[in-house]
């Protein structure tokens, strides 16, 4: 007999209107957890065998995107260390949540899709060890098992969005997905991972590149090695993440089973199993870092930063030229028969393929009165026959101040989170582009990048696995989202990712949220429905 001690907690998450919610619908807002007396450890020290009996039973009240409340009872496994030789188990652990009953109807999740939802933000460390249930893992954190967390402050990659009512990059948007997935009858796995600010007692940074992707791959290997023991279909893992978490989610999808990571995984004692995922969800991915400065200036170079800050026009021009060269070398074609994507036509592509459709969807959903009010305040938009049209220049003016100065990622003074991400040993931050190094203002005299930087860039960039010789173990299904007012990175970054996957014949669902900032997630129910569609799996409730 199980004796339950009821604990109450509340969760506040932002949700936009959505359609097509799978199974029991998704969820969002309040939660009430009831814990059983079962608190046995989920795994023995050093063991990579999942313990099916090591759960606590919890009950949560959730609200789906239609506003209907559901009672969900689920089994919760807390803080399972997913490698045999962890560097820091506080971060190298995962939580598992498995629904067993929804609204009083038994749920069989034994072959349900598995949502692998990371809460990485700003390439910071994330931990699940203090979570009290699904979606309560928090987000990027400071501090390390071996010493204090020091180093550069988080870059704008981890900043909150504007006042748009959406959750931010620190895990909130993905917490929505975690609740939605649980309410749809899916298995939810929340992995922690080391991050760039972790420092041990010797002053060494032990969470810098490529540890975040290595840890997530190790988590996938743990899940797949426990096929038949861990609930859910281990061949139908769907990765999800926002901001830097979106970047590593995309990287996880693109680099599945690549041998380039083997030595890192062996050092950790990762399970001997596949690290490929079936499908990938990436929200505002802060990725393609070695080309991100050029892409940023091409996109936002005409926009001045806020708070009276200035951008060096010569730097912006030089970086824009770099983007043009890089884009030409990719030899990508736009979706829907657009043709080759170049620096000269990318603005037209973005407007036609993404921005005008995004504005059209937004305006069409408004009441006549609200639409008229919006159009009166935004006269740059022409609304004709139910469609919005405008110029790229007017769109940039509409967005306004850019988030970052130049360079946006490899700062001359080594001040960004990305500089910290490429730190090494006791060195907190390093340049990862030749241009950044050549214009260094910290007193460095080196003429060439450190010899390990090229390998790290390859290990951290999904584009390397989607262009040239594509990776055979990659995900074949891609869900990519970005806000149109998200100037934390260039709009071309996710568009290139989508174009590269599409060119390989992969299924791509990519769109931009109109007037939304960084970390937006306005169609979470559609994502849950998409998982059911691409995996061909739904939870079995009540024998149905």
C-alpha positions as CSV (number, residue, x, y, z in Angstrom):
1,X,0.0,0.0,0.0
2,X,1.3,3.5,-0.9
3,X,0.7,6.3,1.6
4,X,0.7,9.7,-0.1
5,X,1.8,12.9,1.4
6,X,0.3,15.7,-0.6
7,X,2.5,18.7,-1.5
8,X,1.2,21.8,-3.3
9,X,3.0,24.0,-5.7
10,X,2.2,26.4,-8.5
11,X,3.8,26.8,-11.9
12,X,3.2,29.9,-14.0
13,X,4.0,29.5,-17.7
14,X,3.0,31.6,-20.7
15,X,1.0,30.1,-23.5
16,X,-0.3,31.4,-26.7
17,X,-3.4,30.3,-28.6
18,X,-2.9,27.0,-30.4
19,X,-4.7,24.3,-32.3
20,X,-4.2,20.6,-32.8
21,X,-3.3,19.5,-29.2
22,X,-2.5,15.8,-29.1
23,X,-4.1,13.2,-26.8
24,X,-5.1,14.9,-23.6
25,X,-4.1,18.3,-24.9
26,X,-1.1,20.0,-23.5
27,X,-0.8,21.9,-20.4
28,X,0.4,24.9,-18.9
29,X,-0.4,26.6,-15.7
30,X,-1.0,25.3,-12.2
31,X,0.3,22.1,-10.8
32,X,-0.5,20.1,-7.6
33,X,1.9,17.3,-6.8
34,X,1.2,14.3,-4.6
35,X,4.1,12.2,-3.6
36,X,4.0,8.5,-2.6
37,X,6.2,7.2,0.1
38,X,8.4,5.6,-2.5
39,X,11.8,7.4,-2.6
40,X,14.3,4.7,-3.4
41,X,17.4,5.7,-5.4
42,X,16.8,5.5,-9.2
43,X,20.2,4.1,-9.9
44,X,23.2,2.6,-8.0
45,X,26.4,4.6,-8.0
46,X,28.2,4.0,-11.2
47,X,25.4,1.9,-12.6
48,X,23.9,2.6,-16.0
49,X,20.9,0.3,-15.5
50,X,17.6,2.0,-15.1
51,X,15.6,0.9,-12.0
52,X,12.0,0.6,-13.0
53,X,10.9,0.6,-9.3
54,X,12.8,3.7,-8.2
55,X,10.0,6.2,-8.7
56,X,7.8,8.5,-6.7
57,X,4.2,8.8,-7.7
58,X,3.0,12.4,-8.3
59,X,-0.3,13.9,-9.3
60,X,-0.5,17.2,-11.2
61,X,-3.5,19.3,-12.2
62,X,-2.7,20.9,-15.6
63,X,-4.6,23.2,-18.0
64,X,-4.5,22.4,-21.7
65,X,-4.3,25.1,-24.4
66,X,-8.1,25.1,-24.7
67,X,-8.4,26.0,-21.0
68,X,-9.5,22.6,-19.8
69,X,-8.0,21.1,-16.6
70,X,-6.8,17.6,-16.4
71,X,-5.6,15.4,-13.5
72,X,-2.4,13.6,-14.5
73,X,-0.8,11.0,-12.3
74,X,2.8,10.1,-13.2
75,X,5.8,8.2,-12.0
76,X,8.9,10.4,-11.3
77,X,12.5,9.2,-11.3
78,X,14.8,11.9,-9.9
79,X,18.4,12.7,-10.5
80,X,19.7,9.5,-12.3
81,X,23.4,9.9,-13.1
82,X,23.6,9.0,-16.7
83,X,27.4,8.3,-17.0
84,X,29.5,5.8,-15.1
85,X,32.4,8.2,-14.5
86,X,30.7,11.6,-13.9
87,X,32.8,14.8,-13.6
88,X,30.0,16.4,-11.7
89,X,26.9,14.3,-11.0
90,X,25.0,17.4,-9.9
91,X,24.8,18.3,-13.6
92,X,25.3,14.9,-15.3
93,X,21.9,13.5,-14.1
94,X,18.5,13.3,-15.6
95,X,14.9,13.1,-14.4
96,X,12.2,10.8,-16.0
97,X,8.4,11.4,-15.8
98,X,6.0,8.8,-17.1
99,X,2.2,9.4,-17.1
100,X,0.2,6.5,-15.8
101,X,-3.3,8.0,-15.5
102,X,-5.0,11.0,-17.1
103,X,-8.4,12.1,-15.8
104,X,-8.9,8.8,-14.1
105,X,-8.1,6.8,-17.3
106,X,-5.1,4.5,-17.2
107,X,-2.3,5.4,-19.6
108,X,0.2,3.0,-21.2
109,X,3.3,5.0,-22.1
110,X,5.4,1.9,-22.7
111,X,5.8,2.8,-26.4
112,X,5.0,6.5,-26.2
113,X,7.4,9.1,-27.7
114,X,10.1,10.4,-25.3
115,X,10.6,14.2,-25.1
116,X,14.1,15.0,-24.2
117,X,13.8,18.6,-23.0
118,X,17.0,20.4,-22.0
119,X,16.9,23.7,-20.1
120,X,20.3,25.0,-21.2
121,X,20.4,28.8,-21.6
122,X,23.4,30.9,-22.4
123,X,25.6,27.8,-22.5
124,X,25.3,27.9,-18.7
125,X,25.1,24.7,-16.6
126,X,21.7,23.2,-15.8
127,X,20.8,20.7,-13.1
128,X,17.8,18.5,-12.3
129,X,18.9,17.4,-8.8
130,X,16.6,19.8,-6.9
131,X,13.5,19.3,-9.1
132,X,10.2,18.4,-7.4
133,X,8.5,17.0,-10.5
134,X,8.2,17.4,-14.2
135,X,9.0,20.9,-15.5
136,X,10.5,21.9,-12.2
137,X,14.1,21.4,-13.2
138,X,14.7,25.1,-13.5
139,X,17.2,26.5,-16.0
140,X,20.8,27.6,-16.3
141,X,22.5,27.9,-13.0
142,X,25.8,29.0,-11.5
143,X,28.0,27.1,-9.2
144,X,29.9,23.9,-9.5
145,X,30.5,20.8,-7.6
146,X,34.2,21.6,-7.2
147,X,34.2,25.3,-6.5
148,X,32.6,28.6,-7.0
149,X,31.1,29.7,-10.3
150,X,33.0,32.6,-11.7
151,X,33.9,34.0,-15.1
152,X,32.1,36.3,-17.6
153,X,28.5,37.1,-17.0
154,X,25.9,35.4,-19.2
155,X,25.7,36.9,-22.6
156,X,22.6,38.2,-24.2
157,X,22.0,34.7,-25.5
158,X,20.4,34.0,-22.2
159,X,18.5,37.2,-21.9
160,X,14.7,37.4,-21.4
161,X,12.5,38.5,-24.3
162,X,10.7,41.7,-24.5
163,X,7.3,42.3,-23.0
164,X,5.4,39.8,-25.2
165,X,3.9,37.5,-22.6
166,X,6.2,34.6,-23.6
167,X,8.5,32.6,-21.4
168,X,12.2,33.2,-21.7
169,X,15.3,31.3,-22.6
170,X,16.0,30.1,-19.1
171,X,13.9,27.0,-19.4
172,X,10.4,28.5,-19.2
173,X,9.3,27.9,-22.8
174,X,10.5,24.3,-22.6
175,X,8.8,23.8,-19.3
176,X,5.6,24.5,-21.2
177,X,6.5,21.7,-23.6
178,X,7.3,19.3,-20.8
179,X,3.9,19.7,-19.2
180,X,2.2,19.5,-22.5
181,X,4.0,16.3,-23.4
182,X,3.1,14.7,-20.1
183,X,-0.5,15.6,-20.5
184,X,-0.5,14.1,-24.0
185,X,0.7,10.8,-22.5
186,X,4.3,11.1,-23.6
187,X,7.4,10.2,-21.5
188,X,9.4,13.3,-20.5
189,X,13.2,13.1,-19.8
190,X,14.9,16.2,-18.5
191,X,18.7,16.1,-18.6
192,X,21.1,18.3,-16.8
193,X,24.4,19.3,-18.4
194,X,27.6,21.0,-17.5
195,X,28.1,24.6,-18.6
196,X,30.7,27.2,-19.2
197,X,30.8,28.9,-15.8
198,X,31.7,25.8,-13.7
199,X,35.1,26.1,-12.1
200,X,36.8,23.5,-9.9
201,X,39.1,24.1,-6.8
202,X,42.1,24.5,-9.1
203,X,40.5,27.3,-11.0
204,X,39.8,25.2,-14.1
205,X,36.7,25.6,-16.2
206,X,35.2,22.1,-16.6
207,X,32.0,22.9,-18.4
208,X,33.2,24.7,-21.5
209,X,32.9,23.4,-25.1
210,X,32.2,20.6,-26.0
211,X,30.9,19.4,-22.6
212,X,27.3,20.4,-23.0
213,X,26.7,18.4,-26.2
214,X,28.8,15.5,-24.9
215,X,26.6,15.4,-21.7
216,X,23.4,15.5,-23.7
217,X,24.7,12.7,-26.0
218,X,25.5,10.6,-22.9
219,X,22.0,11.2,-21.7
220,X,20.6,9.9,-24.9
221,X,22.9,6.9,-24.8
222,X,21.6,6.1,-21.3
223,X,18.0,6.2,-22.4
224,X,18.7,4.0,-25.4
225,X,20.8,1.5,-23.5
226,X,17.9,1.0,-21.2
227,X,15.4,0.0,-23.9
228,X,12.8,-2.3,-22.3
229,X,13.5,-1.0,-18.8
230,X,12.9,2.7,-19.1
231,X,9.3,3.5,-20.3
232,X,8.7,4.9,-23.7
233,X,10.0,4.2,-27.2
234,X,13.7,4.7,-27.1
235,X,13.7,4.9,-30.9
236,X,11.4,7.8,-30.9
237,X,13.3,10.4,-28.8
238,X,12.4,14.0,-29.6
239,X,15.0,16.6,-28.5
240,X,13.9,20.1,-27.5
241,X,15.6,23.3,-26.3
242,X,15.6,27.1,-26.4
243,X,18.3,29.6,-27.1
244,X,21.7,27.9,-26.5
245,X,19.5,25.0,-25.5
246,X,18.0,25.2,-29.0
247,X,21.5,25.3,-30.5
248,X,22.5,22.1,-28.7
249,X,19.1,20.5,-29.5
250,X,19.8,21.1,-33.1
251,X,23.3,19.9,-32.7
252,X,22.1,16.7,-31.0
253,X,19.8,16.1,-34.0
254,X,22.4,16.8,-36.6
255,X,25.3,14.9,-35.1
256,X,23.7,11.7,-34.1
257,X,26.1,8.8,-33.8
258,X,29.0,10.9,-35.1
259,X,32.3,9.2,-34.1
260,X,33.8,12.7,-33.5
261,X,32.5,12.6,-30.0
262,X,33.5,9.0,-29.1
263,X,36.6,9.8,-27.1
264,X,34.8,12.4,-25.0
265,X,32.0,9.9,-24.3
266,X,34.4,7.1,-23.4
267,X,36.1,9.3,-20.9
268,X,32.8,9.7,-19.1
269,X,31.9,6.1,-19.2
270,X,28.8,6.8,-21.3
271,X,26.6,3.8,-22.2
272,X,27.5,1.8,-25.3
273,X,24.5,2.7,-27.3
274,X,23.3,5.1,-30.1
275,X,23.1,8.8,-29.3
276,X,20.9,9.6,-32.3
277,X,17.5,11.2,-31.8
278,X,14.4,10.8,-34.0
279,X,13.2,14.4,-34.2
280,X,14.5,17.8,-33.2
281,X,12.8,20.9,-31.7
282,X,14.9,24.1,-31.6
283,X,13.6,27.5,-30.5
284,X,15.7,30.5,-31.3
285,X,19.0,28.5,-31.6
286,X,22.1,30.5,-30.8
287,X,24.3,28.4,-33.1
288,X,26.8,28.5,-36.0
289,X,28.9,30.7,-33.7
290,X,32.0,31.0,-35.9
291,X,29.8,32.8,-38.5
292,X,27.3,34.4,-36.2
293,X,29.0,37.8,-36.0
294,X,28.8,38.2,-39.8
295,X,25.2,37.0,-40.0
296,X,24.3,39.4,-37.1
297,X,25.7,42.4,-38.9
298,X,24.1,41.5,-42.2
299,X,20.8,41.3,-40.5
300,X,20.9,44.0,-37.8
301,X,23.7,46.2,-39.0
302,X,21.3,49.0,-39.9
303,X,19.8,48.9,-36.4
304,X,21.5,50.9,-33.6
305,X,21.8,49.3,-30.2
306,X,19.8,50.8,-27.4
307,X,20.9,52.9,-24.3
308,X,23.0,55.2,-26.5
309,X,25.5,52.5,-27.5
310,X,27.3,52.8,-30.8
311,X,28.5,50.3,-33.3
312,X,31.7,50.7,-35.3
313,X,30.6,51.0,-38.9
314,X,33.9,49.7,-40.2
315,X,33.6,46.6,-38.0
316,X,29.9,46.0,-39.1
317,X,30.9,46.4,-42.8
318,X,33.8,43.9,-42.5
319,X,31.6,41.3,-40.7
320,X,28.8,41.7,-43.2
321,X,31.3,41.0,-46.0
322,X,32.3,37.8,-44.1
323,X,28.7,36.7,-44.1
324,X,28.4,37.2,-47.8
325,X,31.4,34.9,-48.4
326,X,30.2,32.3,-46.0
327,X,26.7,32.2,-47.4
328,X,27.9,31.8,-50.9
329,X,30.0,28.9,-49.8
330,X,27.1,27.1,-48.3
331,X,25.4,26.8,-51.7
332,X,22.0,26.5,-50.0
333,X,18.7,26.9,-51.7
334,X,15.6,28.5,-50.2
335,X,12.5,26.5,-49.4
336,X,9.6,26.3,-51.9
337,X,11.8,26.7,-55.0
338,X,13.3,30.1,-54.1
339,X,16.7,29.3,-55.5
340,X,20.2,29.9,-54.3
341,X,20.4,31.9,-51.0
342,X,22.9,34.7,-51.1
343,X,23.7,37.8,-49.1
344,X,22.1,39.8,-51.9
345,X,18.7,38.1,-51.9
346,X,18.4,36.8,-48.4
347,X,16.3,39.8,-47.3
348,X,13.8,39.1,-50.1
349,X,13.7,35.4,-49.0
350,X,13.1,36.2,-45.4
351,X,10.3,38.6,-46.2
352,X,8.5,36.3,-48.6
353,X,9.1,32.9,-47.0
354,X,8.7,33.9,-43.3
355,X,8.0,37.5,-42.3
356,X,5.0,38.3,-44.5
357,X,3.4,35.0,-43.7
358,X,4.1,35.5,-40.0
359,X,2.5,38.9,-40.0
360,X,-0.4,37.6,-42.1
361,X,-1.1,34.8,-39.6
362,X,-0.9,37.2,-36.7
363,X,-3.2,39.8,-38.3
364,X,-5.7,37.3,-39.6
365,X,-6.2,36.0,-36.0
366,X,-7.2,39.4,-34.7
367,X,-10.7,40.8,-34.6
368,X,-11.5,43.4,-37.2
369,X,-11.2,46.2,-34.6
370,X,-7.9,44.9,-33.2
371,X,-6.5,44.5,-36.7
372,X,-7.5,48.0,-37.7
373,X,-5.8,49.4,-34.5
374,X,-2.6,47.4,-35.1
375,X,-2.4,48.5,-38.8
376,X,-3.0,52.2,-37.8
377,X,-0.1,52.0,-35.5
378,X,2.1,50.1,-38.0
379,X,1.5,51.9,-41.3
380,X,4.5,50.2,-43.0
381,X,2.3,47.1,-43.4
382,X,0.0,46.9,-46.5
383,X,-3.0,44.7,-45.8
384,X,-4.7,43.6,-48.9
385,X,-6.9,40.6,-49.7
386,X,-6.1,39.1,-46.3
387,X,-2.4,39.3,-46.7
388,X,0.4,41.5,-45.2
389,X,3.2,42.9,-47.3
390,X,6.1,45.3,-46.4
391,X,9.7,45.9,-47.2
392,X,12.8,44.6,-45.5
393,X,13.9,48.1,-44.6
394,X,10.6,48.9,-43.0
395,X,10.7,45.6,-41.1
396,X,14.1,46.5,-39.6
397,X,12.8,49.9,-38.5
398,X,9.8,48.2,-36.9
399,X,12.0,45.9,-34.9
400,X,14.1,48.9,-33.6
401,X,17.1,48.6,-31.4
402,X,19.3,45.6,-31.7
403,X,20.3,43.6,-28.6
404,X,24.0,43.4,-29.2
405,X,26.9,45.6,-30.3
406,X,29.6,44.4,-32.7
407,X,31.0,41.8,-32.7
408,X,27.9,40.2,-31.1
409,X,29.6,36.9,-30.2
410,X,33.4,36.9,-30.4
411,X,33.9,40.2,-28.6
412,X,37.2,42.0,-29.0
413,X,37.4,42.3,-25.2
414,X,36.5,38.6,-24.6
415,X,33.4,39.7,-22.7
416,X,30.6,37.5,-24.1
417,X,29.3,34.2,-22.9
418,X,30.4,32.6,-26.1
419,X,34.0,33.7,-25.4
420,X,33.6,31.9,-22.1
421,X,32.1,28.9,-23.8
422,X,35.5,28.4,-25.6
423,X,37.6,28.9,-22.5
424,X,40.1,26.3,-21.6
425,X,41.8,25.2,-18.4
426,X,42.2,28.3,-16.1
427,X,41.6,30.6,-19.1
428,X,38.1,31.9,-18.7
429,X,37.5,33.1,-22.3
430,X,39.1,32.8,-25.7
431,X,38.6,34.1,-29.2
432,X,37.1,31.6,-31.6
433,X,37.3,33.7,-34.8
434,X,40.4,35.0,-36.5
435,X,38.8,38.4,-36.9
436,X,38.1,38.6,-33.2
437,X,41.7,37.6,-32.4
438,X,43.2,40.1,-34.8
439,X,41.2,42.9,-33.2
440,X,41.7,41.8,-29.6
441,X,41.7,44.6,-27.1
442,X,42.8,42.6,-24.0
443,X,46.5,42.6,-24.9
444,X,46.8,39.2,-26.6
445,X,49.8,38.9,-28.9
446,X,48.9,35.6,-30.6
447,X,48.5,35.8,-34.4
448,X,46.6,32.5,-34.8
449,X,43.7,30.9,-33.0
450,X,44.6,28.1,-30.5
451,X,45.0,24.9,-32.3
452,X,42.1,23.2,-30.7
453,X,39.5,25.8,-31.7
454,X,38.7,24.4,-35.2
455,X,37.8,21.0,-33.7
456,X,35.7,22.6,-31.0
457,X,33.8,24.7,-33.6
458,X,33.1,21.6,-35.6
459,X,31.8,19.8,-32.5
460,X,29.6,22.7,-31.6
461,X,28.0,23.5,-34.9
462,X,25.1,21.5,-36.5
463,X,25.8,23.1,-39.9
464,X,29.0,21.0,-40.1
465,X,26.8,17.8,-40.0
466,X,24.2,19.0,-42.5
467,X,26.3,20.5,-45.3
468,X,29.2,19.1,-47.2
469,X,29.1,15.4,-46.3
470,X,25.9,15.1,-44.3
471,X,25.8,12.9,-41.2
472,X,23.9,9.7,-41.7
473,X,22.8,9.5,-38.1
474,X,21.0,12.8,-38.1
475,X,17.4,13.5,-37.2
476,X,15.1,13.5,-40.2
477,X,12.4,15.7,-38.6
478,X,12.9,19.4,-37.6
479,X,10.7,21.8,-35.7
480,X,12.4,25.3,-35.7
481,X,11.0,28.5,-34.3
482,X,12.1,32.1,-33.8
483,X,10.6,35.4,-32.9
484,X,10.7,38.2,-35.6
485,X,11.9,40.7,-33.0
486,X,14.6,38.3,-31.6
487,X,17.8,40.2,-32.2
488,X,19.8,37.9,-30.0
489,X,21.0,36.3,-33.2
490,X,20.4,36.7,-37.0
491,X,17.2,35.5,-38.5
492,X,19.4,33.8,-41.1
493,X,20.8,31.3,-38.6
494,X,17.6,29.3,-38.2
495,X,16.7,29.8,-41.9
496,X,20.0,28.3,-42.9
497,X,19.5,25.4,-40.5
498,X,16.1,24.8,-42.1
499,X,17.4,25.1,-45.6
500,X,20.2,22.7,-45.0
501,X,17.9,20.1,-43.5
502,X,15.4,20.6,-46.3
503,X,18.1,20.1,-48.9
504,X,18.8,16.7,-47.5
505,X,15.1,15.7,-47.9
506,X,14.4,16.0,-44.2
507,X,10.9,17.1,-43.0
508,X,11.1,20.7,-41.8
509,X,8.5,22.7,-40.0
510,X,10.0,26.2,-39.6
511,X,8.3,29.5,-38.9
512,X,8.7,32.9,-37.2
513,X,6.5,34.3,-34.5
514,X,5.4,37.8,-35.4
515,X,6.5,40.5,-33.0
516,X,7.9,38.0,-30.5
517,X,11.2,38.2,-28.8
518,X,13.8,35.8,-27.6
519,X,12.5,32.5,-26.1
520,X,9.0,32.8,-27.6
521,X,6.9,29.7,-27.9
522,X,3.4,30.6,-29.0
523,X,2.3,27.3,-30.5
524,X,3.2,24.7,-27.9
525,X,0.2,22.5,-28.6
526,X,1.0,22.3,-32.2
527,X,4.5,21.0,-31.3
528,X,2.9,18.2,-29.2
529,X,0.6,17.3,-32.1
530,X,3.7,17.4,-34.5
531,X,5.4,14.9,-32.2
532,X,2.5,12.5,-32.6
533,X,2.5,13.1,-36.4
534,X,6.2,12.4,-37.1
535,X,6.6,9.6,-34.6
536,X,3.3,7.9,-35.4
537,X,2.9,7.3,-31.7
538,X,0.2,8.2,-29.2
539,X,-0.2,7.1,-25.6
540,X,-2.6,4.3,-25.0
541,X,-5.3,5.6,-22.6
542,X,-8.0,3.4,-21.2
543,X,-7.3,0.7,-23.7
544,X,-8.0,2.9,-26.7
